[in-house]
Amino acid sequence: MPMLLEDLAEETSASNLRAADRLDAEARDLDELRGAATARDEFLPRAVESARQATDYAVARVAQAEAAWRSALVSLRKTPTGAEAERLLRVHVTVFESGRRLVGAARALWQIPELVDDQRERLDELNRAGRRIEELVAEAKLALEHRERGWQPADPARLALGLQLAREGKTIKADEARTWFRKGPG
């Protein structure tokens, strides 16, 4: 399964980069169109439509990257360490970084001054997608760094005891533990 996940992630990354290149080309075309005196009436509707389409596409690709990440996490739970896990993490870092570029290219279309005021909610949606992709980049890089450096517990005896208690079923559910540390009202 990880090999399939890696292949799909590589395809996603390549697709994101191609789309980002296309959005960059569209931004250049719009700049040329804006400069042409005869095309001003054509410019604004095309710019708005391009920015909307780019936003829809980029937001959808971030959601797709999140779904791929969930699949990768399932695989990593089965095989959390080793070369296979590191390879899977590296390819997902690449996916997220290509998603970052795609979101940036879509955001560039909104930088046309005539669009910013009229379409604030779409830009906000794109910015939320951008923040999410940054979170995914950071999470995947941290996981990869953790594996590459070879994590060691601060207190190996305490970790061993905790694992033993978990195997024996002498632990509490996470929700119950969270309630111990949540502040009450007021």
PyMOL CGO cylinders between C-alpha atoms (Angstrom):
from pymol import cmd
from pymol.cgo import CYLINDER

trace = [
    CYLINDER, 0.00, 0.00, 0.00, 2.71, 2.58, 0.76, 0.3, 1, 1, 1, 1, 1, 1,
    CYLINDER, 2.71, 2.58, 0.76, 4.07, 2.19, -2.77, 0.3, 1, 1, 1, 1, 1, 1,
    CYLINDER, 4.07, 2.19, -2.77, 0.62, 3.07, -4.17, 0.3, 1, 1, 1, 1, 1, 1,
    CYLINDER, 0.62, 3.07, -4.17, 0.35, 6.02, -1.77, 0.3, 1, 1, 1, 1, 1, 1,
    CYLINDER, 0.35, 6.02, -1.77, 3.77, 7.22, -2.87, 0.3, 1, 1, 1, 1, 1, 1,
    CYLINDER, 3.77, 7.22, -2.87, 2.86, 6.97, -6.56, 0.3, 1, 1, 1, 1, 1, 1,
    CYLINDER, 2.86, 6.97, -6.56, -0.42, 8.81, -6.03, 0.3, 1, 1, 1, 1, 1, 1,
    CYLINDER, -0.42, 8.81, -6.03, 1.33, 11.48, -3.99, 0.3, 1, 1, 1, 1, 1, 1,
    CYLINDER, 1.33, 11.48, -3.99, 3.96, 11.96, -6.69, 0.3, 1, 1, 1, 1, 1, 1,
    CYLINDER, 3.96, 11.96, -6.69, 1.20, 12.33, -9.30, 0.3, 1, 1, 1, 1, 1, 1,
    CYLINDER, 1.20, 12.33, -9.30, -0.59, 14.85, -7.08, 0.3, 1, 1, 1, 1, 1, 1,
    CYLINDER, -0.59, 14.85, -7.08, 2.58, 16.86, -6.61, 0.3, 1, 1, 1, 1, 1, 1,
    CYLINDER, 2.58, 16.86, -6.61, 3.32, 16.94, -10.34, 0.3, 1, 1, 1, 1, 1, 1,
    CYLINDER, 3.32, 16.94, -10.34, -0.26, 17.93, -11.08, 0.3, 1, 1, 1, 1, 1, 1,
    CYLINDER, -0.26, 17.93, -11.08, -0.16, 20.73, -8.49, 0.3, 1, 1, 1, 1, 1, 1,
    CYLINDER, -0.16, 20.73, -8.49, 3.03, 22.10, -10.03, 0.3, 1, 1, 1, 1, 1, 1,
    CYLINDER, 3.03, 22.10, -10.03, 1.57, 21.99, -13.56, 0.3, 1, 1, 1, 1, 1, 1,
    CYLINDER, 1.57, 21.99, -13.56, -1.55, 23.80, -12.33, 0.3, 1, 1, 1, 1, 1, 1,
    CYLINDER, -1.55, 23.80, -12.33, 0.55, 26.41, -10.51, 0.3, 1, 1, 1, 1, 1, 1,
    CYLINDER, 0.55, 26.41, -10.51, 2.54, 27.00, -13.71, 0.3, 1, 1, 1, 1, 1, 1,
    CYLINDER, 2.54, 27.00, -13.71, -0.74, 27.45, -15.61, 0.3, 1, 1, 1, 1, 1, 1,
    CYLINDER, -0.74, 27.45, -15.61, -2.03, 29.92, -13.02, 0.3, 1, 1, 1, 1, 1, 1,
    CYLINDER, -2.03, 29.92, -13.02, 1.23, 31.86, -13.28, 0.3, 1, 1, 1, 1, 1, 1,
    CYLINDER, 1.23, 31.86, -13.28, 0.73, 32.03, -17.06, 0.3, 1, 1, 1, 1, 1, 1,
    CYLINDER, 0.73, 32.03, -17.06, -2.85, 33.23, -16.57, 0.3, 1, 1, 1, 1, 1, 1,
    CYLINDER, -2.85, 33.23, -16.57, -1.62, 36.00, -14.27, 0.3, 1, 1, 1, 1, 1, 1,
    CYLINDER, -1.62, 36.00, -14.27, 0.86, 37.10, -16.95, 0.3, 1, 1, 1, 1, 1, 1,
    CYLINDER, 0.86, 37.10, -16.95, -1.90, 37.04, -19.60, 0.3, 1, 1, 1, 1, 1, 1,
    CYLINDER, -1.90, 37.04, -19.60, -4.13, 39.15, -17.37, 0.3, 1, 1, 1, 1, 1, 1,
    CYLINDER, -4.13, 39.15, -17.37, -1.33, 41.65, -16.82, 0.3, 1, 1, 1, 1, 1, 1,
    CYLINDER, -1.33, 41.65, -16.82, -0.97, 42.02, -20.59, 0.3, 1, 1, 1, 1, 1, 1,
    CYLINDER, -0.97, 42.02, -20.59, -4.72, 42.32, -21.02, 0.3, 1, 1, 1, 1, 1, 1,
    CYLINDER, -4.72, 42.32, -21.02, -4.96, 44.99, -18.32, 0.3, 1, 1, 1, 1, 1, 1,
    CYLINDER, -4.96, 44.99, -18.32, -2.30, 47.01, -20.11, 0.3, 1, 1, 1, 1, 1, 1,
    CYLINDER, -2.30, 47.01, -20.11, -4.10, 46.92, -23.47, 0.3, 1, 1, 1, 1, 1, 1,
    CYLINDER, -4.10, 46.92, -23.47, -6.37, 49.96, -23.78, 0.3, 1, 1, 1, 1, 1, 1,
    CYLINDER, -6.37, 49.96, -23.78, -8.80, 48.15, -26.08, 0.3, 1, 1, 1, 1, 1, 1,
    CYLINDER, -8.80, 48.15, -26.08, -9.31, 45.18, -23.75, 0.3, 1, 1, 1, 1, 1, 1,
    CYLINDER, -9.31, 45.18, -23.75, -10.26, 46.95, -20.50, 0.3, 1, 1, 1, 1, 1, 1,
    CYLINDER, -10.26, 46.95, -20.50, -13.92, 45.89, -20.75, 0.3, 1, 1, 1, 1, 1, 1,
    CYLINDER, -13.92, 45.89, -20.75, -12.83, 42.30, -21.23, 0.3, 1, 1, 1, 1, 1, 1,
    CYLINDER, -12.83, 42.30, -21.23, -10.23, 42.40, -18.46, 0.3, 1, 1, 1, 1, 1, 1,
    CYLINDER, -10.23, 42.40, -18.46, -12.25, 42.59, -15.23, 0.3, 1, 1, 1, 1, 1, 1,
    CYLINDER, -12.25, 42.59, -15.23, -14.77, 39.79, -15.95, 0.3, 1, 1, 1, 1, 1, 1,
    CYLINDER, -14.77, 39.79, -15.95, -11.98, 37.48, -17.10, 0.3, 1, 1, 1, 1, 1, 1,
    CYLINDER, -11.98, 37.48, -17.10, -9.81, 38.35, -14.09, 0.3, 1, 1, 1, 1, 1, 1,
    CYLINDER, -9.81, 38.35, -14.09, -12.67, 37.69, -11.65, 0.3, 1, 1, 1, 1, 1, 1,
    CYLINDER, -12.67, 37.69, -11.65, -13.54, 34.39, -13.31, 0.3, 1, 1, 1, 1, 1, 1,
    CYLINDER, -13.54, 34.39, -13.31, -9.89, 33.26, -13.40, 0.3, 1, 1, 1, 1, 1, 1,
    CYLINDER, -9.89, 33.26, -13.40, -9.39, 34.10, -9.73, 0.3, 1, 1, 1, 1, 1, 1,
    CYLINDER, -9.39, 34.10, -9.73, -12.59, 32.27, -8.75, 0.3, 1, 1, 1, 1, 1, 1,
    CYLINDER, -12.59, 32.27, -8.75, -11.69, 29.17, -10.73, 0.3, 1, 1, 1, 1, 1, 1,
    CYLINDER, -11.69, 29.17, -10.73, -8.16, 29.17, -9.34, 0.3, 1, 1, 1, 1, 1, 1,
    CYLINDER, -8.16, 29.17, -9.34, -9.51, 29.49, -5.80, 0.3, 1, 1, 1, 1, 1, 1,
    CYLINDER, -9.51, 29.49, -5.80, -11.97, 26.63, -6.25, 0.3, 1, 1, 1, 1, 1, 1,
    CYLINDER, -11.97, 26.63, -6.25, -9.26, 24.42, -7.70, 0.3, 1, 1, 1, 1, 1, 1,
    CYLINDER, -9.26, 24.42, -7.70, -6.64, 25.24, -5.06, 0.3, 1, 1, 1, 1, 1, 1,
    CYLINDER, -6.64, 25.24, -5.06, -9.08, 24.76, -2.17, 0.3, 1, 1, 1, 1, 1, 1,
    CYLINDER, -9.08, 24.76, -2.17, -10.16, 21.40, -3.60, 0.3, 1, 1, 1, 1, 1, 1,
    CYLINDER, -10.16, 21.40, -3.60, -6.53, 20.31, -3.97, 0.3, 1, 1, 1, 1, 1, 1,
    CYLINDER, -6.53, 20.31, -3.97, -5.83, 21.15, -0.33, 0.3, 1, 1, 1, 1, 1, 1,
    CYLINDER, -5.83, 21.15, -0.33, -8.78, 18.96, 0.67, 0.3, 1, 1, 1, 1, 1, 1,
    CYLINDER, -8.78, 18.96, 0.67, -7.38, 16.21, -1.54, 0.3, 1, 1, 1, 1, 1, 1,
    CYLINDER, -7.38, 16.21, -1.54, -3.96, 16.58, 0.11, 0.3, 1, 1, 1, 1, 1, 1,
    CYLINDER, -3.96, 16.58, 0.11, -5.61, 16.22, 3.52, 0.3, 1, 1, 1, 1, 1, 1,
    CYLINDER, -5.61, 16.22, 3.52, -7.30, 13.00, 2.40, 0.3, 1, 1, 1, 1, 1, 1,
    CYLINDER, -7.30, 13.00, 2.40, -3.98, 11.63, 1.12, 0.3, 1, 1, 1, 1, 1, 1,
    CYLINDER, -3.98, 11.63, 1.12, -2.36, 12.57, 4.43, 0.3, 1, 1, 1, 1, 1, 1,
    CYLINDER, -2.36, 12.57, 4.43, -5.01, 10.62, 6.35, 0.3, 1, 1, 1, 1, 1, 1,
    CYLINDER, -5.01, 10.62, 6.35, -4.23, 7.57, 4.22, 0.3, 1, 1, 1, 1, 1, 1,
    CYLINDER, -4.23, 7.57, 4.22, -0.52, 8.06, 4.83, 0.3, 1, 1, 1, 1, 1, 1,
    CYLINDER, -0.52, 8.06, 4.83, -1.12, 8.27, 8.59, 0.3, 1, 1, 1, 1, 1, 1,
    CYLINDER, -1.12, 8.27, 8.59, -2.98, 4.94, 8.50, 0.3, 1, 1, 1, 1, 1, 1,
    CYLINDER, -2.98, 4.94, 8.50, -0.02, 3.39, 6.71, 0.3, 1, 1, 1, 1, 1, 1,
    CYLINDER, -0.02, 3.39, 6.71, 2.43, 4.98, 9.14, 0.3, 1, 1, 1, 1, 1, 1,
    CYLINDER, 2.43, 4.98, 9.14, 0.55, 3.51, 12.10, 0.3, 1, 1, 1, 1, 1, 1,
    CYLINDER, 0.55, 3.51, 12.10, 1.20, 0.06, 10.64, 0.3, 1, 1, 1, 1, 1, 1,
    CYLINDER, 1.20, 0.06, 10.64, 4.84, 0.76, 9.77, 0.3, 1, 1, 1, 1, 1, 1,
    CYLINDER, 4.84, 0.76, 9.77, 5.88, 3.83, 11.77, 0.3, 1, 1, 1, 1, 1, 1,
    CYLINDER, 5.88, 3.83, 11.77, 9.63, 3.69, 11.19, 0.3, 1, 1, 1, 1, 1, 1,
    CYLINDER, 9.63, 3.69, 11.19, 12.16, 2.65, 8.60, 0.3, 1, 1, 1, 1, 1, 1,
    CYLINDER, 12.16, 2.65, 8.60, 13.04, 3.64, 5.06, 0.3, 1, 1, 1, 1, 1, 1,
    CYLINDER, 13.04, 3.64, 5.06, 9.52, 3.02, 3.78, 0.3, 1, 1, 1, 1, 1, 1,
    CYLINDER, 9.52, 3.02, 3.78, 8.00, 5.41, 6.34, 0.3, 1, 1, 1, 1, 1, 1,
    CYLINDER, 8.00, 5.41, 6.34, 10.59, 8.08, 5.63, 0.3, 1, 1, 1, 1, 1, 1,
    CYLINDER, 10.59, 8.08, 5.63, 10.03, 7.79, 1.88, 0.3, 1, 1, 1, 1, 1, 1,
    CYLINDER, 10.03, 7.79, 1.88, 6.28, 8.13, 2.38, 0.3, 1, 1, 1, 1, 1, 1,
    CYLINDER, 6.28, 8.13, 2.38, 6.77, 11.22, 4.54, 0.3, 1, 1, 1, 1, 1, 1,
    CYLINDER, 6.77, 11.22, 4.54, 9.18, 12.81, 2.07, 0.3, 1, 1, 1, 1, 1, 1,
    CYLINDER, 9.18, 12.81, 2.07, 6.77, 12.41, -0.82, 0.3, 1, 1, 1, 1, 1, 1,
    CYLINDER, 6.77, 12.41, -0.82, 3.97, 13.95, 1.25, 0.3, 1, 1, 1, 1, 1, 1,
    CYLINDER, 3.97, 13.95, 1.25, 6.16, 16.90, 2.17, 0.3, 1, 1, 1, 1, 1, 1,
    CYLINDER, 6.16, 16.90, 2.17, 6.60, 17.37, -1.59, 0.3, 1, 1, 1, 1, 1, 1,
    CYLINDER, 6.60, 17.37, -1.59, 2.82, 17.20, -2.11, 0.3, 1, 1, 1, 1, 1, 1,
    CYLINDER, 2.82, 17.20, -2.11, 2.19, 19.81, 0.56, 0.3, 1, 1, 1, 1, 1, 1,
    CYLINDER, 2.19, 19.81, 0.56, 4.91, 22.09, -0.75, 0.3, 1, 1, 1, 1, 1, 1,
    CYLINDER, 4.91, 22.09, -0.75, 3.45, 21.84, -4.26, 0.3, 1, 1, 1, 1, 1, 1,
    CYLINDER, 3.45, 21.84, -4.26, 0.06, 22.65, -2.72, 0.3, 1, 1, 1, 1, 1, 1,
    CYLINDER, 0.06, 22.65, -2.72, 1.65, 25.71, -1.10, 0.3, 1, 1, 1, 1, 1, 1,
    CYLINDER, 1.65, 25.71, -1.10, 2.85, 26.83, -4.52, 0.3, 1, 1, 1, 1, 1, 1,
    CYLINDER, 2.85, 26.83, -4.52, -0.58, 26.24, -6.04, 0.3, 1, 1, 1, 1, 1, 1,
    CYLINDER, -0.58, 26.24, -6.04, -2.30, 28.29, -3.33, 0.3, 1, 1, 1, 1, 1, 1,
    CYLINDER, -2.30, 28.29, -3.33, 0.28, 31.04, -3.83, 0.3, 1, 1, 1, 1, 1, 1,
    CYLINDER, 0.28, 31.04, -3.83, -0.35, 31.10, -7.58, 0.3, 1, 1, 1, 1, 1, 1,
    CYLINDER, -0.35, 31.10, -7.58, -4.10, 31.34, -7.00, 0.3, 1, 1, 1, 1, 1, 1,
    CYLINDER, -4.10, 31.34, -7.00, -3.55, 34.10, -4.45, 0.3, 1, 1, 1, 1, 1, 1,
    CYLINDER, -3.55, 34.10, -4.45, -1.51, 36.03, -7.03, 0.3, 1, 1, 1, 1, 1, 1,
    CYLINDER, -1.51, 36.03, -7.03, -4.60, 36.27, -9.23, 0.3, 1, 1, 1, 1, 1, 1,
    CYLINDER, -4.60, 36.27, -9.23, -6.39, 38.04, -6.39, 0.3, 1, 1, 1, 1, 1, 1,
    CYLINDER, -6.39, 38.04, -6.39, -3.60, 40.60, -6.15, 0.3, 1, 1, 1, 1, 1, 1,
    CYLINDER, -3.60, 40.60, -6.15, -5.09, 42.48, -9.07, 0.3, 1, 1, 1, 1, 1, 1,
    CYLINDER, -5.09, 42.48, -9.07, -6.19, 45.67, -7.29, 0.3, 1, 1, 1, 1, 1, 1,
    CYLINDER, -6.19, 45.67, -7.29, -9.63, 45.78, -8.92, 0.3, 1, 1, 1, 1, 1, 1,
    CYLINDER, -9.63, 45.78, -8.92, -10.51, 42.36, -7.47, 0.3, 1, 1, 1, 1, 1, 1,
    CYLINDER, -10.51, 42.36, -7.47, -9.47, 42.62, -3.85, 0.3, 1, 1, 1, 1, 1, 1,
    CYLINDER, -9.47, 42.62, -3.85, -12.38, 44.70, -2.52, 0.3, 1, 1, 1, 1, 1, 1,
    CYLINDER, -12.38, 44.70, -2.52, -15.17, 42.91, -4.36, 0.3, 1, 1, 1, 1, 1, 1,
    CYLINDER, -15.17, 42.91, -4.36, -14.15, 39.34, -3.56, 0.3, 1, 1, 1, 1, 1, 1,
    CYLINDER, -14.15, 39.34, -3.56, -12.84, 39.44, 0.02, 0.3, 1, 1, 1, 1, 1, 1,
    CYLINDER, -12.84, 39.44, 0.02, -14.67, 36.23, 1.09, 0.3, 1, 1, 1, 1, 1, 1,
    CYLINDER, -14.67, 36.23, 1.09, -13.05, 34.18, -1.69, 0.3, 1, 1, 1, 1, 1, 1,
    CYLINDER, -13.05, 34.18, -1.69, -9.63, 35.48, -0.74, 0.3, 1, 1, 1, 1, 1, 1,
    CYLINDER, -9.63, 35.48, -0.74, -10.36, 34.59, 2.89, 0.3, 1, 1, 1, 1, 1, 1,
    CYLINDER, -10.36, 34.59, 2.89, -11.28, 31.05, 1.81, 0.3, 1, 1, 1, 1, 1, 1,
    CYLINDER, -11.28, 31.05, 1.81, -8.02, 30.78, -0.10, 0.3, 1, 1, 1, 1, 1, 1,
    CYLINDER, -8.02, 30.78, -0.10, -6.09, 32.11, 2.89, 0.3, 1, 1, 1, 1, 1, 1,
    CYLINDER, -6.09, 32.11, 2.89, -7.68, 29.44, 5.13, 0.3, 1, 1, 1, 1, 1, 1,
    CYLINDER, -7.68, 29.44, 5.13, -6.59, 26.78, 2.64, 0.3, 1, 1, 1, 1, 1, 1,
    CYLINDER, -6.59, 26.78, 2.64, -3.11, 28.30, 2.66, 0.3, 1, 1, 1, 1, 1, 1,
    CYLINDER, -3.11, 28.30, 2.66, -2.93, 28.14, 6.46, 0.3, 1, 1, 1, 1, 1, 1,
    CYLINDER, -2.93, 28.14, 6.46, -4.07, 24.51, 6.38, 0.3, 1, 1, 1, 1, 1, 1,
    CYLINDER, -4.07, 24.51, 6.38, -1.43, 23.56, 3.82, 0.3, 1, 1, 1, 1, 1, 1,
    CYLINDER, -1.43, 23.56, 3.82, 1.21, 25.26, 6.00, 0.3, 1, 1, 1, 1, 1, 1,
    CYLINDER, 1.21, 25.26, 6.00, 0.04, 23.13, 8.95, 0.3, 1, 1, 1, 1, 1, 1,
    CYLINDER, 0.04, 23.13, 8.95, 0.33, 19.98, 6.83, 0.3, 1, 1, 1, 1, 1, 1,
    CYLINDER, 0.33, 19.98, 6.83, 3.83, 20.95, 5.66, 0.3, 1, 1, 1, 1, 1, 1,
    CYLINDER, 3.83, 20.95, 5.66, 4.93, 21.52, 9.25, 0.3, 1, 1, 1, 1, 1, 1,
    CYLINDER, 4.93, 21.52, 9.25, 3.35, 18.29, 10.50, 0.3, 1, 1, 1, 1, 1, 1,
    CYLINDER, 3.35, 18.29, 10.50, 4.91, 16.15, 7.77, 0.3, 1, 1, 1, 1, 1, 1,
    CYLINDER, 4.91, 16.15, 7.77, 8.34, 17.77, 8.17, 0.3, 1, 1, 1, 1, 1, 1,
    CYLINDER, 8.34, 17.77, 8.17, 8.22, 17.27, 11.92, 0.3, 1, 1, 1, 1, 1, 1,
    CYLINDER, 8.22, 17.27, 11.92, 7.29, 13.60, 11.49, 0.3, 1, 1, 1, 1, 1, 1,
    CYLINDER, 7.29, 13.60, 11.49, 10.11, 13.11, 8.99, 0.3, 1, 1, 1, 1, 1, 1,
    CYLINDER, 10.11, 13.11, 8.99, 12.62, 14.89, 11.21, 0.3, 1, 1, 1, 1, 1, 1,
    CYLINDER, 12.62, 14.89, 11.21, 11.50, 12.76, 14.15, 0.3, 1, 1, 1, 1, 1, 1,
    CYLINDER, 11.50, 12.76, 14.15, 12.25, 9.58, 12.20, 0.3, 1, 1, 1, 1, 1, 1,
    CYLINDER, 12.25, 9.58, 12.20, 15.52, 10.77, 10.70, 0.3, 1, 1, 1, 1, 1, 1,
    CYLINDER, 15.52, 10.77, 10.70, 16.97, 11.83, 14.03, 0.3, 1, 1, 1, 1, 1, 1,
    CYLINDER, 16.97, 11.83, 14.03, 16.00, 8.67, 15.88, 0.3, 1, 1, 1, 1, 1, 1,
    CYLINDER, 16.00, 8.67, 15.88, 13.74, 9.64, 18.74, 0.3, 1, 1, 1, 1, 1, 1,
    CYLINDER, 13.74, 9.64, 18.74, 14.67, 8.52, 22.24, 0.3, 1, 1, 1, 1, 1, 1,
    CYLINDER, 14.67, 8.52, 22.24, 12.32, 8.85, 25.22, 0.3, 1, 1, 1, 1, 1, 1,
    CYLINDER, 12.32, 8.85, 25.22, 13.38, 11.21, 27.99, 0.3, 1, 1, 1, 1, 1, 1,
    CYLINDER, 13.38, 11.21, 27.99, 12.48, 8.54, 30.57, 0.3, 1, 1, 1, 1, 1, 1,
    CYLINDER, 12.48, 8.54, 30.57, 12.73, 5.05, 29.00, 0.3, 1, 1, 1, 1, 1, 1,
    CYLINDER, 12.73, 5.05, 29.00, 11.52, 3.31, 32.16, 0.3, 1, 1, 1, 1, 1, 1,
    CYLINDER, 11.52, 3.31, 32.16, 8.39, 5.45, 32.34, 0.3, 1, 1, 1, 1, 1, 1,
    CYLINDER, 8.39, 5.45, 32.34, 7.66, 4.80, 28.65, 0.3, 1, 1, 1, 1, 1, 1,
    CYLINDER, 7.66, 4.80, 28.65, 8.07, 1.04, 29.17, 0.3, 1, 1, 1, 1, 1, 1,
    CYLINDER, 8.07, 1.04, 29.17, 5.71, 1.14, 32.14, 0.3, 1, 1, 1, 1, 1, 1,
    CYLINDER, 5.71, 1.14, 32.14, 3.12, 3.11, 30.16, 0.3, 1, 1, 1, 1, 1, 1,
    CYLINDER, 3.12, 3.11, 30.16, 3.29, 0.69, 27.24, 0.3, 1, 1, 1, 1, 1, 1,
    CYLINDER, 3.29, 0.69, 27.24, 2.94, -2.28, 29.61, 0.3, 1, 1, 1, 1, 1, 1,
    CYLINDER, 2.94, -2.28, 29.61, -0.11, -0.72, 31.29, 0.3, 1, 1, 1, 1, 1, 1,
    CYLINDER, -0.11, -0.72, 31.29, -1.65, -0.05, 27.88, 0.3, 1, 1, 1, 1, 1, 1,
    CYLINDER, -1.65, -0.05, 27.88, -1.14, -3.68, 26.82, 0.3, 1, 1, 1, 1, 1, 1,
    CYLINDER, -1.14, -3.68, 26.82, -2.85, -4.80, 30.03, 0.3, 1, 1, 1, 1, 1, 1,
    CYLINDER, -2.85, -4.80, 30.03, -5.78, -2.46, 29.41, 0.3, 1, 1, 1, 1, 1, 1,
    CYLINDER, -5.78, -2.46, 29.41, -5.08, -0.44, 32.54, 0.3, 1, 1, 1, 1, 1, 1,
    CYLINDER, -5.08, -0.44, 32.54, -5.41, 2.94, 30.88, 0.3, 1, 1, 1, 1, 1, 1,
    CYLINDER, -5.41, 2.94, 30.88, -8.20, 5.45, 30.50, 0.3, 1, 1, 1, 1, 1, 1,
    CYLINDER, -8.20, 5.45, 30.50, -9.77, 6.75, 27.31, 0.3, 1, 1, 1, 1, 1, 1,
    CYLINDER, -9.77, 6.75, 27.31, -8.35, 9.97, 25.87, 0.3, 1, 1, 1, 1, 1, 1,
    CYLINDER, -8.35, 9.97, 25.87, -11.65, 11.84, 26.27, 0.3, 1, 1, 1, 1, 1, 1,
    CYLINDER, -11.65, 11.84, 26.27, -11.73, 11.04, 29.97, 0.3, 1, 1, 1, 1, 1, 1,
    CYLINDER, -11.73, 11.04, 29.97, -8.15, 12.25, 30.42, 0.3, 1, 1, 1, 1, 1, 1,
    CYLINDER, -8.15, 12.25, 30.42, -8.96, 15.49, 28.60, 0.3, 1, 1, 1, 1, 1, 1,
    CYLINDER, -8.96, 15.49, 28.60, -11.81, 16.22, 31.00, 0.3, 1, 1, 1, 1, 1, 1,
    CYLINDER, -11.81, 16.22, 31.00, -9.36, 16.15, 33.90, 0.3, 1, 1, 1, 1, 1, 1,
    CYLINDER, -9.36, 16.15, 33.90, -7.42, 19.05, 32.39, 0.3, 1, 1, 1, 1, 1, 1,
    CYLINDER, -7.42, 19.05, 32.39, -10.23, 21.18, 30.96, 0.3, 1, 1, 1, 1, 1, 1,
    CYLINDER, -10.23, 21.18, 30.96, -11.22, 24.24, 32.86, 0.3, 1, 1, 1, 1, 1, 1,
    CYLINDER, -11.22, 24.24, 32.86, -14.74, 24.36, 34.13, 0.3, 1, 1, 1, 1, 1, 1,
    CYLINDER, -14.74, 24.36, 34.13, -17.11, 27.23, 33.34, 0.3, 1, 1, 1, 1, 1, 1,
    CYLINDER, -17.11, 27.23, 33.34, -16.48, 30.57, 35.05, 0.3, 1, 1, 1, 1, 1, 1,
]
cmd.load_cgo(trace, "trace")
